[in-house]
Amino acid sequence: MPTIEVDEETPDRLDGLRVEDESYEEIIVELINIYEAEELTLHHSGD
């Protein structure tokens, strides 16, 4: 798996989004899924 460097503020922001014992990996996957869904919606909205 690739390594990603983040600034010092990122973990704090992720902590604010986490639910219960959700891992950073789980929250990041969820955010990517939301982003991809939004991108798909925007792409097809002009059809």
MODELLER restraints for C-alpha pairs under 7 A, 6 or more apart:
rsr = mdl.restraints
at = mdl.atoms
rsr.add(forms.Gaussian(group=physical.xy_distance, feature=features.Distance(at['CA:18:A'], at['CA:27:A']), mean=6.49, stdev=0.5))
